[in-house]
Amino acid sequence: MKKRLATVGLAMAMACAGMAQAQVDLSALDRDMAGPRAQVLVLGSVHLSELPEGFEPGSLEPLLARLAAFKPDVITIEAIPGESCDLMARHPAVYDPGDVSHYCSRPEAARAATGLDVPAAIAEVDKALADWPAMPAPARRRHLAALFMAAGDNASALTQWLQLPQAERRVGDGPDAALVAQLDKAMTRNSESFQIAARLAARLGLPRVFPVDDHTGDNAAIPDAEVGAYADAIRQAWSSSAAQLQPLREREDALVKRGDMLALYRYINRPDVRSVQADGDIGAAMRSASPKRYAQVYVAGWETRNLRMVANIRAAFRERPGARVLSIVGASHKPWFDSLLGQMQGVEIVDAGTVLQASPD
């Protein structure tokens, strides 16, 4: 009897060990969900600011037409929210002030015009949007544009500015001469946040776009004396994959030179292209035998950044189950966004290739 008990006990222990190792399958929790799933389209983008001189924003029109046909309710962009920029600026010992000034807009002029610092401006933006009419008067749009700029969200400010008649894009109700000059300049600035996201949002009558970038997660704590070695390790990893990435760059350059931006976006959003790029970047870093595994530290920062960005995207449509969401981000992020967002409950990933191949009506 004792032997039998021992055998049964061993079997139970092994069963419990198996249970401990098993993972909970979350993939079907939304199988019987009420209402439609959110439709999320991740558009991998080139950084328009890096294109050669002579780039014509008008060449984006075929792309904009297809994105407009998708009819997103929510548009997110690769820009750091004003709230995050304000946090980073308040912790100079943690975040290099040079990085903050590089990634974040400067709201000083908007603060002078509105009298609001970033936290106060964010509160006023939320208050304005909570009672936003379907057909706001020009004065109200100008006021909200100024609030967005004070909140560190220039792309949303431009979204409002573009919905004003030309004669109403003027000083008054918030914007002073300095802000008007900034907004007019933004209309011609080569940035996917402005030339794609803000213009599309304005075309669709949306009140704003949502900045979702994050650089707190990839803020690796590398000692000053080792920064050079860290950078060298990443460069060496990338150099090992230069040959496999060269054809991709050449194809992209040819499409840019031809001015066919729709073909370019179709190309860079192809899964096979993104797979080669991901392996040449992150795969190469994981294979690198760098000192102190610096290349793997880079990968950890990259993954943390993507996780936090995706969390910000999810928050952007948190209160809108079933929303249609367009997330515009540097193309290197797309595989991570598709994978992570695809794990969310009630979320369905839309194939970018299908949207970009469709003929807009």
C-alpha positions in Angstrom: 0.0 0.0 0.0 2.8 2.3 0.8 4.4 1.6 -2.5 1.1 2.4 -4.3 0.7 5.7 -2.4 4.3 6.6 -3.3 3.5 5.9 -7.0 0.3 7.9 -6.9 2.1 10.7 -5.2 4.8 10.7 -7.8 2.3 10.8 -10.6 0.5 13.7 -8.9 3.7 15.6 -8.5 4.6 15.1 -12.1 1.1 16.2 -13.1 1.4 19.4 -11.0 4.8 20.1 -12.5 3.2 19.8 -16.0 0.4 22.1 -15.0 2.9 24.7 -13.6 4.7 24.7 -17.0 1.6 25.0 -19.1 0.6 28.4 -20.3 -2.9 29.8 -20.4 -4.2 30.2 -23.9 -5.6 33.7 -24.2 -6.2 33.6 -28.0 -9.8 32.6 -27.9 -11.1 34.7 -25.0 -12.7 37.1 -27.5 -14.3 34.3 -29.6 -17.8 35.1 -28.5 -17.3 38.8 -27.8 -20.2 41.2 -28.1 -19.9 43.7 -31.0 -17.3 44.0 -33.7 -13.6 43.7 -33.3 -11.3 46.7 -33.6 -9.7 46.9 -37.0 -6.0 47.9 -36.6 -3.9 48.8 -39.7 -0.2 49.3 -39.0 1.3 51.4 -41.8 5.1 51.0 -41.9 6.5 54.4 -43.1 9.8 55.9 -44.3 10.8 59.0 -42.4 10.0 61.7 -44.8 12.5 64.1 -43.2 15.3 61.8 -44.4 14.2 61.8 -48.1 16.4 63.7 -50.6 15.8 67.3 -51.3 13.1 67.9 -53.9 10.6 65.4 -52.4 7.1 66.5 -53.3 4.4 65.9 -50.6 1.8 65.9 -53.4 3.2 62.5 -54.5 1.6 61.0 -51.3 -1.9 61.6 -52.6 -2.5 58.1 -54.0 -1.4 56.7 -50.5 -3.6 59.2 -48.7 -6.6 58.2 -50.9 -6.3 54.5 -49.9 -5.8 55.3 -46.3 -8.9 57.6 -46.4 -10.9 54.7 -47.9 -9.9 52.6 -44.8 -11.8 55.3 -42.8 -9.9 55.2 -39.5 -11.5 56.6 -36.4 -8.2 56.8 -34.6 -4.8 57.7 -36.0 -1.5 57.2 -34.1 1.9 58.6 -34.9 5.5 58.0 -34.0 5.9 61.1 -31.8 6.4 61.4 -28.1 3.3 62.7 -26.2 3.7 66.0 -24.5 3.1 64.3 -21.1 6.0 62.0 -21.7 8.2 64.8 -22.9 7.3 66.8 -19.8 8.2 63.8 -17.6 11.6 63.3 -19.3 12.4 67.1 -19.0 11.8 66.9 -15.3 14.3 64.1 -14.8 17.6 65.3 -16.4 19.6 62.9 -14.4 17.7 60.0 -16.0 17.1 61.4 -19.5 19.7 63.3 -21.4 18.4 66.8 -22.1 19.9 66.6 -25.6 17.7 63.6 -26.3 14.6 65.4 -24.9 15.2 68.4 -27.2 15.8 66.1 -30.2 12.6 64.1 -29.8 10.2 66.6 -28.2 8.7 69.8 -29.5 9.4 73.0 -27.8 6.2 74.4 -26.2 7.7 77.7 -24.9 6.1 79.9 -27.6 2.7 78.2 -27.1 3.1 78.7 -23.3 3.8 82.4 -23.8 0.7 82.7 -26.0 -1.7 80.7 -23.8 -0.2 81.1 -20.4 -0.4 77.3 -19.9 2.4 74.8 -19.1 2.2 71.3 -20.5 0.1 69.7 -17.7 -2.4 72.6 -17.7 -2.6 72.6 -21.5 -3.3 68.8 -21.5 -6.1 69.3 -19.0 -7.6 72.0 -21.2 -7.3 69.9 -24.3 -9.2 67.1 -22.6 -11.8 69.5 -21.5 -12.2 70.9 -25.0 -12.5 67.5 -26.7 -15.0 66.3 -24.1 -17.5 68.8 -25.5 -16.2 69.0 -29.1 -19.0 69.8 -31.6 -19.4 68.3 -35.0 -19.0 71.7 -36.7 -16.8 73.9 -34.5 -16.5 77.6 -35.2 -13.1 78.8 -36.6 -12.4 80.5 -33.3 -12.8 77.3 -31.4 -10.5 75.5 -33.8 -7.8 78.2 -33.5 -8.1 78.0 -29.7 -7.7 74.2 -29.7 -4.8 74.4 -32.1 -3.0 76.7 -29.6 -3.8 74.3 -26.7 -2.4 71.4 -28.6 0.8 73.2 -29.2 1.1 74.2 -25.5 0.5 70.5 -24.7 3.4 69.5 -26.9 1.2 67.9 -29.7 2.0 69.9 -32.8 0.6 67.2 -35.2 -2.9 67.5 -33.6 -2.6 71.3 -33.7 -1.9 71.0 -37.5 -4.9 68.7 -37.8 -7.1 71.5 -36.5 -5.3 74.2 -38.5 -5.8 72.3 -41.8 -9.5 72.2 -41.2 -9.8 76.0 -41.1 -10.5 77.9 -44.3 -7.4 79.7 -45.5 -8.7 83.1 -44.4 -9.2 81.8 -40.8 -5.7 80.6 -40.4 -4.7 83.7 -38.6 -3.8 85.3 -35.2 -6.5 85.3 -32.6 -8.4 83.1 -30.1 -5.1 81.5 -28.9 -2.5 81.6 -31.7 -0.3 84.6 -31.8 2.0 85.5 -34.7 4.7 83.1 -33.5 2.3 80.2 -33.4 0.8 81.0 -36.7 4.2 81.0 -38.2 5.0 77.6 -36.7 1.7 76.1 -37.9 2.2 77.5 -41.4 5.7 76.1 -41.5 4.4 72.7 -40.3 2.2 72.5 -43.3 5.2 72.2 -45.6 7.5 70.2 -43.2 8.5 66.8 -44.5 7.2 64.6 -41.7 4.9 61.6 -41.9 3.2 62.9 -38.8 2.3 66.1 -40.7 2.1 65.1 -44.3 0.3 61.8 -43.8 -1.3 61.6 -40.4 -2.4 65.2 -39.8 -3.6 65.7 -43.4 -5.5 62.5 -43.4 -7.1 63.3 -40.0 -8.1 66.7 -41.3 -9.5 65.1 -44.5 -11.6 62.8 -42.3 -12.7 65.5 -39.9 -11.0 63.9 -36.9 -10.2 66.3 -34.0 -6.7 65.0 -33.4 -4.0 62.3 -33.9 -2.4 60.4 -31.0 1.4 60.5 -30.4 2.4 57.1 -29.0 6.2 57.0 -29.2 8.3 56.2 -26.1 12.0 56.6 -25.4 11.9 55.8 -21.7 12.1 52.0 -22.5 15.3 52.2 -24.6 17.1 54.5 -22.3 19.8 52.0 -21.6 22.0 52.7 -18.5 25.4 52.5 -20.1 28.3 54.0 -18.2 29.8 57.1 -19.9 33.1 55.3 -20.4 31.4 52.5 -22.2 29.1 54.4 -24.6 31.6 54.2 -27.4 31.9 50.4 -27.0 28.1 50.1 -26.9 27.7 52.0 -30.1 30.5 50.1 -31.8 28.9 46.8 -30.9 25.6 47.8 -32.5 27.3 49.1 -35.6 29.4 45.9 -35.9 26.2 43.8 -35.7 24.6 45.8 -38.4 27.6 45.7 -40.6 27.4 41.9 -40.6 24.1 42.0 -42.3 24.8 44.9 -44.7 24.9 42.6 -47.8 21.5 41.2 -47.2 20.0 44.7 -46.6 21.6 46.4 -49.5 19.0 45.2 -52.1 16.2 46.6 -49.9 17.8 50.0 -49.7 18.5 50.1 -53.4 14.9 49.3 -54.2 13.6 51.9 -51.8 15.9 54.5 -53.2 14.8 53.7 -56.8 11.1 54.2 -55.8 11.8 57.4 -54.0 13.8 58.7 -57.0 10.9 57.8 -59.3 8.5 59.6 -57.0 6.2 56.6 -56.7 5.3 56.8 -53.1 2.4 54.4 -53.3 4.7 51.8 -54.7 7.3 52.6 -52.1 4.8 52.0 -49.3 3.5 48.9 -50.9 7.1 47.6 -51.0 8.2 48.5 -47.4 5.0 47.0 -46.0 5.5 43.6 -47.6 6.0 40.8 -45.0 9.0 39.4 -46.9 10.7 42.8 -46.9 10.1 43.4 -43.3 11.3 39.9 -42.4 14.7 40.5 -44.1 15.0 43.9 -42.4 14.1 42.5 -38.9 16.7 39.7 -39.3 19.4 42.2 -40.5 18.8 44.4 -37.5 17.5 42.5 -34.5 18.6 39.1 -35.7 22.1 40.3 -36.4 22.3 41.9 -32.9 21.2 38.6 -31.2 23.9 36.7 -33.1 26.6 39.2 -32.2 29.2 38.1 -29.6 29.7 41.7 -28.5 31.4 42.7 -25.2 29.1 42.5 -22.2 26.4 41.5 -24.7 25.9 45.1 -25.7 24.0 44.2 -28.8 21.5 42.2 -26.8 21.1 45.2 -24.5 20.1 47.2 -27.6 17.5 44.5 -28.5 16.1 44.6 -25.0 15.7 48.4 -25.3 14.1 48.0 -28.7 11.6 45.5 -27.4 10.7 47.6 -24.4 10.2 50.6 -26.6 7.8 48.7 -28.9 5.9 47.3 -25.9 5.4 50.8 -24.5 4.4 52.2 -27.9 1.9 49.4 -28.4 0.5 50.0 -24.9 0.0 53.7 -25.9 -1.8 52.6 -29.1 -4.1 50.4 -27.1 -4.9 53.2 -24.8 -5.7 55.5 -27.7 -8.8 53.3 -28.5 -9.3 51.9 -25.0 -12.7 53.6 -24.7 -13.7 52.8 -28.3 -14.2 49.0 -28.8 -14.6 48.2 -32.4 -12.7 51.3 -33.6 -10.9 51.5 -36.9 -7.3 52.4 -36.1 -4.4 53.5 -38.3 -1.0 53.4 -36.7 1.7 55.2 -38.7 5.2 54.2 -37.6 8.7 53.7 -38.9 8.6 50.5 -41.0 11.1 48.7 -38.8 8.5 48.7 -36.0 5.7 47.1 -38.1 6.4 43.4 -37.4 6.5 44.1 -33.6 3.3 46.2 -33.7 1.4 43.6 -35.8 2.5 40.8 -33.5 1.8 42.6 -30.2 -1.4 44.3 -31.2 -2.6 41.0 -32.7 -2.5 39.5 -29.2 -4.9 42.1 -27.8 -8.5 41.0 -27.1 -11.0 42.2 -29.6 -8.4 43.4 -32.0 -8.0 42.3 -35.6 -4.9 43.2 -37.6 -5.7 44.6 -41.1 -3.4 43.5 -43.9 -1.6 46.7 -45.1 -1.0 45.2 -48.6 -4.7 44.7 -49.2 -5.5 48.3 -48.2 -2.7 49.7 -50.3 -3.5 47.6 -53.4 -7.2 48.5 -53.3 -8.5 51.1 -55.6 -10.0 54.0 -53.6 -13.6 54.8 -54.5 
